[in-house]
Amino acid sequence: MVASSMKNKYLHTLVALALLGILGGAMIYIDKRRAREVAKIESTPSEKVLVLESNQIQAVTFKPLNGEVISCQRTGDAWSIVVPQKLAADATAISGVLSSLTTSSIDQVITPQAQQLRDFGLDPPTTVIEVSVSGKPDKTTLLLGDDTPTGGATYAQVVGNPRVFTVSTYVKSSLTKTLFELRDRHAVTLDVDQLQRIRAESKDKGFTLAKNTQGAWELVLPPPVRADRFTVDDIVNRLRTLMVLSVAAEDKKQPGDYGLGTPTVRIELQAPAGSQTLVLGKKDKEGSRYFATNSALEPVFTLPSDIATLFQKDAGDLRAKDLFSFSLFDVNRLEVDTPTGHRVFERQNNKWKQTAPSSKDEPTEKVESLLNRLRDLRATAFPQGENLAALGLAKPAYRFKAQFGDKNETETVEAAKAGEHIYARRSTDPVACEVTKTSLDDVVKALEEL
């Protein structure tokens, strides 16, 4: 009896072990199959949502479920908005749309044929994007629906194909555009690099900048004087990147309290292609933006408040104050005239020598010290008038001529004492400036150490 019971238990154990073995083998088989399927999926190239090339796309129309219809159209290489109104389109925004339409891939096919499109937010769709192309078929329509429950993806469908698939939410955001996002938002539509004249007027300040025949910016006083290159570069770069922050009214003829009748700043721009005038009115309620118009554009828009500060400058703020502009290591020759005589220094084989009135080697660090002191000569004030004799510059006591660069460019600065003041000017400047007595004394001291 006991032996029979033990025999049954042994059989049960063998059966259990056999079942576990079968189950384990099945699990291993399933895991291997899953691994093969995953590898197959990972090795399969991603399928594009739309098989298109950017140069095929001739028009794109956006139809949001809740919002206005916007249609953009290509003419040659340029894009414009034609609905709801005719506007220039922003090239960067359009480029982003075309990139999304032609490069976006399907993340996952949810179903080959959905029974209820409303389950995916596709009946009606949240956004319809109609794409007109040069080819067959001549129109493709993409439907975007709800985001997936877990986020990170959006349900989508191409009209004419019953399957529902997902795309990344980035694709949805890149194709869900407002009119403001698609329109050209440059506040200045002239080619800023071609500007020839910039004039700014505010309540008690103003200046005029003009390019000379060499293409360098000058400050028109008169007479024309050198403008500070870095300050002018800031102004030009700001105009190049100046963007509209919002549209207050689509037509500047519409009545509105924008303060444009008594402008904060008026900016006139001239280029070979034409001219434009920016007018900044008053600030908005938040005080962070100015209402503004451009004579070449229709709307009243807003601009950041710092644009007013940039143009509310006196002429003196834009004058070049450095008398020398050479780089220390580019100088290869220096001529000096002082009340004690004439001296010439030359760089030969990377070593400095005095070549007049006598020939001798000079310590490099001491010549560089002199050059640094010359570079430190800066205008502190600008006397009125062009009477150089009254400033001692008809026959200046000091004259410094630096030769530099591969093209052996030269800059010459003259300086003189007149009473308690020190005046100086570049030989090409029609007017003089005042420099500190200390800065000239430093130059003389560095020269005496040679």
Secondary structure in CASP SS format (residue, H / E / C, confidence):
PFRMAT SS
TARGET T0000
AUTHOR 0000-0000-0000
METHOD secondary structure of the structure
MODEL  1
M C 1.00
V H 1.00
A H 1.00
S H 1.00
S H 1.00
M H 1.00
K H 1.00
N H 1.00
K H 1.00
Y H 1.00
L H 1.00
H H 1.00
T H 1.00
L H 1.00
V H 1.00
A H 1.00
L H 1.00
A H 1.00
L H 1.00
L H 1.00
G H 1.00
I H 1.00
L H 1.00
G H 1.00
G H 1.00
A H 1.00
M H 1.00
I H 1.00
Y H 1.00
I H 1.00
D H 1.00
K H 1.00
R H 1.00
R H 1.00
A H 1.00
R H 1.00
E H 1.00
V H 1.00
A H 1.00
K H 1.00
I H 1.00
E H 1.00
S H 1.00
T C 1.00
P C 1.00
S C 1.00
E C 1.00
K E 1.00
V C 1.00
L C 1.00
V C 1.00
L C 1.00
E C 1.00
S H 1.00
N H 1.00
Q H 1.00
I E 1.00
Q E 1.00
A E 1.00
V E 1.00
T E 1.00
F E 1.00
K E 1.00
P E 1.00
L C 1.00
N C 1.00
G C 1.00
E C 1.00
V C 1.00
I E 1.00
S E 1.00
C E 1.00
Q E 1.00
R E 1.00
T E 1.00
G C 1.00
D C 1.00
A E 1.00
W E 1.00
S E 1.00
I E 1.00
V E 1.00
V E 1.00
P C 1.00
Q C 1.00
K C 1.00
L E 1.00
A E 1.00
A E 1.00
D C 1.00
A H 1.00
T H 1.00
A H 1.00
I H 1.00
S H 1.00
G H 1.00
V H 1.00
L H 1.00
S H 1.00
S H 1.00
L H 1.00
T H 1.00
T H 1.00
S C 1.00
S E 1.00
I C 1.00
D C 1.00
Q E 1.00
V E 1.00
I E 1.00
T E 1.00
P C 1.00
Q C 1.00
A C 1.00
Q C 1.00
Q C 1.00
L H 1.00
R H 1.00
D H 1.00
F H 1.00
G C 1.00
L E 1.00
D C 1.00
P C 1.00
P E 1.00
T C 1.00
T E 1.00
V E 1.00
I E 1.00
E E 1.00
V E 1.00
S E 1.00
V E 1.00
S C 1.00
G C 1.00
K C 1.00
P C 1.00
D C 1.00
K E 1.00
T E 1.00
T E 1.00
L E 1.00
L E 1.00
L E 1.00
G E 1.00
D E 1.00
D E 1.00
T C 1.00
P C 1.00
T C 1.00
G C 1.00
G C 1.00
A E 1.00
T E 1.00
Y E 1.00
A E 1.00
Q E 1.00
V E 1.00
V C 1.00
G C 1.00
N C 1.00
P C 1.00
R C 1.00
V E 1.00
F E 1.00
T E 1.00
V E 1.00
S E 1.00
T H 1.00
Y H 1.00
V H 1.00
K H 1.00
S H 1.00
S H 1.00
L H 1.00
T C 1.00
K C 1.00
T C 1.00
L H 1.00
F H 1.00
E H 1.00
L H 1.00
R E 1.00
D C 1.00
R C 1.00
H E 1.00
A C 1.00
V C 1.00
T C 1.00
L C 1.00
D C 1.00
V H 1.00
D H 1.00
Q H 1.00
L C 1.00
Q C 1.00
R E 1.00
I E 1.00
R E 1.00
A E 1.00
E E 1.00
S E 1.00
K C 1.00
D C 1.00
K C 1.00
G E 1.00
F E 1.00
T E 1.00
L E 1.00
A E 1.00
K E 1.00
N C 1.00
T C 1.00
Q C 1.00
G C 1.00
A C 1.00
W E 1.00
E E 1.00
L E 1.00
V E 1.00
L C 1.00
P C 1.00
P C 1.00
P E 1.00
V E 1.00
R E 1.00
A E 1.00
D C 1.00
R H 1.00
F H 1.00
T H 1.00
V H 1.00
D H 1.00
D H 1.00
I H 1.00
V H 1.00
N H 1.00
R H 1.00
L H 1.00
R H 1.00
T H 1.00
L C 1.00
M E 1.00
V C 1.00
L C 1.00
S E 1.00
V E 1.00
A E 1.00
A E 1.00
E C 1.00
D C 1.00
K C 1.00
K C 1.00
Q C 1.00
P C 1.00
G C 1.00
D C 1.00
Y C 1.00
G C 1.00
L C 1.00
G C 1.00
T C 1.00
P C 1.00
T C 1.00
V E 1.00
R E 1.00
I E 1.00
E E 1.00
L E 1.00
Q E 1.00
A E 1.00
P C 1.00
A C 1.00
G E 1.00
S E 1.00
Q E 1.00
T E 1.00
L E 1.00
V E 1.00
L E 1.00
G E 1.00
K E 1.00
K E 1.00
D C 1.00
K C 1.00
E C 1.00
G C 1.00
S C 1.00
R E 1.00
Y E 1.00
F E 1.00
A E 1.00
T E 1.00
N E 1.00
S C 1.00
A C 1.00
L C 1.00
E C 1.00
P C 1.00
V E 1.00
F E 1.00
T E 1.00
L E 1.00
P E 1.00
S C 1.00
D H 1.00
I H 1.00
A H 1.00
T H 1.00
L H 1.00
F H 1.00
Q C 1.00
K C 1.00
D C 1.00
A H 1.00
G H 1.00
D H 1.00
L H 1.00
R E 1.00
A C 1.00
K C 1.00
D E 1.00
L C 1.00
F C 1.00
S C 1.00
F C 1.00
S C 1.00
L H 1.00
F H 1.00
D H 1.00
V E 1.00
N E 1.00
R E 1.00
L E 1.00
E E 1.00
V E 1.00
D E 1.00
T E 1.00
P C 1.00
T C 1.00
G E 1.00
H E 1.00
R E 1.00
V E 1.00
F E 1.00
E E 1.00
R E 1.00
Q E 1.00
N C 1.00
N C 1.00
K E 1.00
W E 1.00
K E 1.00
Q E 1.00
T E 1.00
A E 1.00
P C 1.00
S C 1.00
S C 1.00
K E 1.00
D E 1.00
E E 1.00
P C 1.00
T H 1.00
E H 1.00
K H 1.00
V H 1.00
E H 1.00
S H 1.00
L H 1.00
L H 1.00
N H 1.00
R H 1.00
L H 1.00
R H 1.00
D C 1.00
L C 1.00
R E 1.00
A C 1.00
T C 1.00
A E 1.00
F C 1.00
P C 1.00
Q C 1.00
G C 1.00
E C 1.00
N C 1.00
L C 1.00
A H 1.00
A H 1.00
L H 1.00
G C 1.00
L C 1.00
A C 1.00
K C 1.00
P C 1.00
A C 1.00
Y E 1.00
R E 1.00
F E 1.00
K E 1.00
A E 1.00
Q E 1.00
F E 1.00
G C 1.00
D C 1.00
K C 1.00
N C 1.00
E E 1.00
T E 1.00
E E 1.00
T E 1.00
V E 1.00
E E 1.00
A E 1.00
A E 1.00
K E 1.00
A E 1.00
G C 1.00
E C 1.00
H E 1.00
I E 1.00
Y E 1.00
A E 1.00
R E 1.00
R E 1.00
S C 1.00
T C 1.00
D C 1.00
P C 1.00
V C 1.00
A C 1.00
C E 1.00
E E 1.00
V E 1.00
T C 1.00
K H 1.00
T H 1.00
S H 1.00
L H 1.00
D H 1.00
D H 1.00
V H 1.00
V H 1.00
K H 1.00
A H 1.00
L H 1.00
E H 1.00
E C 1.00
L C 1.00
END
